[in-house]
Amino acid sequence: MTDEKPFLRNAWYMAGWDYELDTGLFGRTIMNEPIAFFRDASGKVNAVEDRCCHRGAALTDGKVIETGLQCGYHGLVFNGKGECVEIPGQDSIPPMAKIKYYPVVEKQEAIWIWMGDPAHADESKIIDWPFHKGGSRPLPHRKDVMKLKANYLMMVDNLMDLTHLGYVHAKTIGGNPQEHVNAIMETERTATGCKFTRWMLDSIAPPTYALAAGFKGKIDRSLQFEYFVPGIVLQYTGALDADKGARENQDQPGFHVRLFHAVTPETEN
């Protein structure tokens, strides 16, 4: 092991989706730290370490009650600040009866957590995704969670590298590998990462595009990706018939897909 720290902590990471709290409680490991997420009686989402300070039991084995998150071993209750607020059988609560808590925000169907210094947790820095509920342009969409047996930055690398599409995804979204090689590339460094647009003009519609939009001939295709350090990639993929002037007005009816990728490290691996 080296002295290098494997994680960037002073940043917002997506911890989960709102539907994961339909039962009021779920657990997730982030940066080697087991965390319990719960929705309290007021409807607010909270995040605390998944360990009771009494005997070390996992709080995700407990339940949410009116006053907070109750440990399933001896019934101690913790609020969203990690403070013990009830101990069965006694009125006094020792000041050391507390656990770690994390700043957490629910926004546009996503649950965000700050793993660093709480004093630097600025909610205005959370990514705006207007296409989900609570945004300015909500669209029909699907949500899911996928676990990957790899360092999280390998997934960022995969998402931002589109030269593999023509080979790995040839039968779906890939298409002709040579068209990816010949793509017109526009890149830009941003204050929070980088972004690019790849134009594949007068190209053959890959199978997924043809099936979804009914393309019969050549298309003008664009792929726009933006990376926000450390783990967010926003994607827009679009295509129009080759004679529709996609570069000047890509919002015409055609094939349009937006994807929100949030990559959050459980461990170094």
C-alpha positions as CSV (number, residue, x, y, z in Angstrom):
1,M,0.0,0.0,0.0
2,T,1.1,3.6,-0.7
3,D,0.2,6.7,1.2
4,E,-2.0,7.9,-1.7
5,K,-5.6,8.2,-0.8
6,P,-7.9,6.3,-3.3
7,F,-10.9,8.6,-3.1
8,L,-11.8,12.2,-3.6
9,R,-14.0,12.9,-0.6
10,N,-15.0,16.5,-0.9
11,A,-17.5,15.9,-3.6
12,W,-21.1,14.9,-4.1
13,Y,-21.7,11.2,-5.0
14,M,-24.9,9.6,-5.9
15,A,-25.8,7.1,-3.2
16,G,-29.1,5.7,-4.6
17,W,-32.5,6.4,-6.1
18,D,-35.6,7.6,-4.3
19,Y,-37.4,4.3,-4.9
20,E,-34.8,2.5,-2.8
21,L,-36.3,4.2,0.2
22,D,-39.8,2.9,-0.5
23,T,-39.4,0.7,2.6
24,G,-37.9,3.6,4.6
25,L,-34.4,2.1,4.9
26,F,-31.5,0.7,2.8
27,G,-27.8,0.2,3.2
28,R,-24.9,0.8,0.9
29,T,-21.1,0.8,1.2
30,I,-19.4,3.9,-0.1
31,M,-15.6,4.4,0.1
32,N,-15.3,1.4,2.4
33,E,-17.8,2.9,4.8
34,P,-21.1,1.0,5.5
35,I,-23.9,3.6,5.5
36,A,-27.6,3.4,6.5
37,F,-30.0,5.6,4.5
38,F,-33.4,6.2,6.0
39,R,-36.4,8.5,5.5
40,D,-37.6,9.9,8.8
41,A,-41.1,10.8,10.0
42,S,-40.9,14.2,8.3
43,G,-40.0,12.6,5.0
44,K,-36.4,13.8,5.0
45,V,-33.6,11.4,3.8
46,N,-30.7,10.9,6.3
47,A,-27.5,9.0,6.2
48,V,-25.6,7.6,9.2
49,E,-22.9,5.0,9.7
50,D,-24.4,1.5,9.6
51,R,-23.2,0.6,13.1
52,C,-24.8,1.1,16.5
53,C,-22.4,2.7,19.0
54,H,-23.6,0.3,21.7
55,R,-22.6,-3.2,20.4
56,G,-21.8,-2.5,16.8
57,A,-24.9,-4.1,15.3
58,A,-25.8,-3.0,11.7
59,L,-28.6,-0.4,11.9
60,T,-29.9,-1.6,8.6
61,D,-31.1,-4.7,10.5
62,G,-33.3,-2.4,12.6
63,K,-36.3,-0.3,11.5
64,V,-37.5,3.3,11.1
65,I,-39.8,4.5,13.8
66,E,-41.4,7.9,14.6
67,T,-38.4,9.2,16.5
68,G,-35.6,7.9,14.2
69,L,-33.7,4.8,13.2
70,Q,-34.0,2.1,15.8
71,C,-31.3,-0.5,16.3
72,G,-32.6,-4.1,16.0
73,Y,-30.4,-5.4,18.8
74,H,-31.2,-3.3,21.9
75,G,-33.6,-0.7,20.6
76,L,-31.4,2.5,20.7
77,V,-32.8,5.2,18.4
78,F,-30.7,7.6,16.4
79,N,-31.7,10.8,14.5
80,G,-30.4,12.0,11.2
81,K,-27.4,13.7,12.9
82,G,-26.3,10.5,14.4
83,E,-27.3,11.4,17.9
84,C,-28.9,8.8,20.1
85,V,-32.3,10.1,21.2
86,E,-33.7,7.1,23.0
87,I,-32.3,4.3,25.1
88,P,-34.8,1.7,26.4
89,G,-34.9,1.4,30.2
90,Q,-33.1,4.7,31.0
91,D,-33.8,8.4,30.8
92,S,-30.3,9.7,30.6
93,I,-28.4,9.5,27.3
94,P,-24.5,9.7,27.5
95,P,-23.0,12.4,25.3
96,M,-20.8,9.8,23.7
97,A,-23.8,7.8,22.4
98,K,-23.6,9.0,18.8
99,I,-22.5,7.8,15.4
100,K,-21.1,9.4,12.3
101,Y,-23.6,11.2,10.0
102,Y,-23.2,12.4,6.4
103,P,-24.7,15.4,4.6
104,V,-27.3,14.0,2.2
105,V,-29.7,15.6,-0.3
106,E,-32.6,14.3,-2.3
107,K,-32.9,16.0,-5.7
108,Q,-34.7,15.0,-8.9
109,E,-35.2,11.4,-7.8
110,A,-31.6,10.9,-6.8
111,I,-30.0,10.7,-3.3
112,W,-26.7,12.5,-3.0
113,I,-24.1,12.1,-0.3
114,W,-21.1,14.1,0.8
115,M,-18.3,11.9,2.1
116,G,-15.9,14.7,3.1
117,D,-15.8,17.6,5.4
118,P,-19.5,18.6,6.1
119,A,-18.5,22.2,6.3
120,H,-17.8,22.2,2.5
121,A,-21.0,20.4,1.5
122,D,-22.5,23.0,-0.9
123,E,-25.8,21.8,-2.3
124,S,-25.6,24.1,-5.2
125,K,-22.8,22.0,-6.6
126,I,-25.1,19.0,-7.1
127,I,-25.7,18.2,-10.8
128,D,-28.9,19.5,-12.2
129,W,-30.7,16.9,-14.4
130,P,-34.0,18.5,-15.5
131,F,-35.3,15.4,-17.2
132,H,-36.3,13.6,-14.0
133,K,-39.2,14.4,-11.6
134,G,-38.6,17.8,-10.0
135,G,-36.7,19.1,-13.0
136,S,-37.9,21.7,-15.5
137,R,-38.1,19.2,-18.4
138,P,-39.3,15.8,-17.0
139,L,-39.4,13.0,-19.5
140,P,-40.4,9.3,-19.4
141,H,-37.4,7.4,-18.1
142,R,-36.1,4.2,-16.3
143,K,-33.7,4.0,-13.4
144,D,-31.5,1.1,-12.1
145,V,-28.4,0.3,-10.1
146,M,-25.5,-1.8,-11.4
147,K,-22.6,-3.2,-9.4
148,L,-19.3,-3.4,-11.2
149,K,-16.2,-5.4,-10.1
150,A,-13.8,-2.7,-11.1
151,N,-12.3,0.5,-9.8
152,Y,-14.9,3.3,-10.4
153,L,-12.6,5.3,-12.6
154,M,-12.5,2.4,-15.1
155,M,-16.2,3.0,-15.6
156,V,-15.6,6.7,-16.2
157,D,-12.9,5.7,-18.8
158,N,-15.3,3.4,-20.5
159,L,-18.1,5.9,-20.7
160,M,-15.9,8.7,-22.1
161,D,-14.2,6.4,-24.7
162,L,-16.5,5.8,-27.7
163,T,-14.0,4.3,-30.0
164,H,-15.0,0.9,-28.7
165,L,-18.7,1.2,-29.8
166,G,-18.2,-0.2,-33.3
167,Y,-16.6,-3.3,-31.9
168,V,-18.2,-4.1,-28.5
169,H,-21.7,-2.9,-29.5
170,A,-21.7,-3.6,-33.2
171,K,-25.1,-5.4,-33.1
172,T,-26.9,-2.6,-31.2
173,I,-25.7,1.0,-30.9
174,G,-22.3,0.6,-32.5
175,G,-22.6,0.3,-36.2
176,N,-19.6,0.5,-38.5
177,P,-16.2,0.8,-36.6
178,Q,-14.7,2.9,-39.4
179,E,-17.4,5.5,-39.0
180,H,-16.3,5.9,-35.4
181,V,-12.7,6.3,-36.5
182,N,-13.7,9.0,-38.9
183,A,-15.9,10.9,-36.5
184,I,-15.5,14.7,-36.3
185,M,-14.4,15.4,-32.7
186,E,-15.1,18.6,-30.8
187,T,-13.6,18.8,-27.3
188,E,-13.7,21.3,-24.5
189,R,-12.2,21.5,-21.0
190,T,-14.7,22.8,-18.4
191,A,-14.5,24.1,-14.9
192,T,-15.7,20.7,-13.5
193,G,-14.2,18.3,-16.1
194,C,-14.5,18.1,-19.8
195,K,-17.0,17.4,-22.6
196,F,-17.0,16.4,-26.2
197,T,-19.2,16.0,-29.2
198,R,-18.6,13.3,-31.9
199,W,-20.3,13.9,-35.3
200,M,-20.8,10.9,-37.5
201,L,-22.2,12.4,-40.7
202,D,-23.8,10.5,-43.6
203,S,-23.4,7.2,-41.6
204,I,-25.3,3.9,-41.6
205,A,-27.9,3.7,-38.8
206,P,-26.9,1.1,-36.3
207,P,-29.5,-1.6,-35.5
208,T,-30.9,0.0,-32.3
209,Y,-31.3,3.4,-34.1
210,A,-33.0,1.8,-37.1
211,L,-35.4,-0.2,-34.9
212,A,-36.3,2.7,-32.6
213,A,-36.7,5.5,-35.2
214,G,-37.3,3.6,-38.4
215,F,-34.4,5.0,-40.4
216,K,-34.2,3.7,-43.9
217,G,-31.1,5.4,-45.3
218,K,-28.1,7.3,-44.1
219,I,-28.2,9.4,-40.9
220,D,-26.3,12.3,-39.3
221,R,-25.4,11.1,-35.8
222,S,-24.1,13.0,-32.8
223,L,-22.8,11.7,-29.4
224,Q,-22.3,14.3,-26.7
225,F,-20.7,13.4,-23.4
226,E,-19.8,15.6,-20.4
227,Y,-17.7,14.4,-17.4
228,F,-18.1,16.0,-14.0
229,V,-15.3,15.1,-11.6
230,P,-15.3,12.6,-9.9
231,G,-18.0,10.3,-11.1
232,I,-20.8,11.8,-13.2
233,V,-21.2,11.5,-17.0
234,L,-24.1,13.1,-18.8
235,Q,-24.9,11.7,-22.3
236,Y,-27.0,12.9,-25.2
237,T,-27.2,10.7,-28.3
238,G,-29.1,11.9,-31.4
239,A,-29.7,11.2,-35.0
240,L,-31.6,12.6,-38.0
241,D,-31.9,11.6,-41.6
242,A,-28.8,12.7,-43.4
243,D,-30.6,15.5,-45.3
244,K,-32.2,17.2,-42.3
245,G,-29.3,19.4,-41.2
246,A,-28.6,17.8,-37.8
247,R,-25.7,20.0,-37.0
248,E,-27.7,23.2,-37.4
249,N,-30.9,22.0,-35.7
250,Q,-30.6,18.6,-34.0
251,D,-33.9,19.0,-32.0
252,Q,-36.0,18.0,-35.0
253,P,-38.0,14.7,-34.7
254,G,-35.7,11.8,-35.0
255,F,-33.8,9.6,-32.5
256,H,-33.0,11.2,-29.2
257,V,-31.8,9.6,-26.0
258,R,-30.4,11.1,-22.8
259,L,-28.5,9.1,-20.1
260,F,-27.4,10.0,-16.6
261,H,-24.5,8.0,-15.4
262,A,-23.5,8.2,-11.7
263,V,-20.4,6.2,-10.8
264,T,-19.9,5.8,-7.0
265,P,-17.0,3.8,-5.4
266,E,-17.8,1.1,-2.9
267,T,-14.2,0.2,-2.4
268,E,-10.9,0.8,-4.2
269,N,-11.7,-2.2,-6.4
